[in-house]
Amino acid sequence: MDTSTNPQSQSDPKYNLRNPLPLSAAQEAEVKQLYYKRVRGYCAAEVKAFAECAANRTVTATWVCRTQRLAMNTCMLAWAGPEEEDRAREEWFATHEERKRAKEEESARVEKRREEVIRMMREDGRRKSER
C-alpha cells in the first residue's frame, strides 16, 4: 500500500499554540501562581467577606462563616477551570521575555556591585598594608 497518498498515515506535527514550549517544574509553578492570582482577583469580594468574617475565629469560622465560605468556594470553582489556566499560561508566555530581561538587568547590577565591593576591599587591604 502506498502510504504517501494516505493523509492519515503521514504524521503531521500538532502544535499547541497555548503552550508552545515544554515548561520546567519551576516555570509550571509560576504559571500556577499566576493562575491562582487571577482566580483570587476575580473573587476578591468573596474572599474579603470570608476573611472579615473569619477574623479572630478559629474552629468556629467553619460554622459561623458558612455562607461566606460557600460563596467564596463557588466563585473560585466557577473561575478555576482549564480555560483560565490557559489564559494564565498565555499571559506567562507573553511576559516571559520581559521577565527574562529584568532578571538579566538585575544580574548585571549585582555583578557591578560585586566588582565594586571587591575593588573597595582591595583598596582597603592596600591601605592597611602601607601602614
Number of C-alpha atoms within 10 A of each C-alpha: 5 6 9 9 9 9 9 9 10 10 7 8 6 6 9 8 8 13 13 10 10 8 12 9 9 9 13 14 12 16 22 16 13 18 24 18 14 18 21 18 13 16 20 16 14 21 20 13 16 20 16 13 16 19 9 9 12 8 8 11 17 13 9 13 17 15 13 21 21 13 17 22 15 14 19 20 12 12 19 17 12 10 10 15 19 15 16 23 21 17 15 20 17 11 11 12 11 11 13 11 11 12 12 12 12 12 12 12 12 12 12 12 12 12 12 12 12 12 12 12 12 12 12 11 11 11 10 9 8 6 5
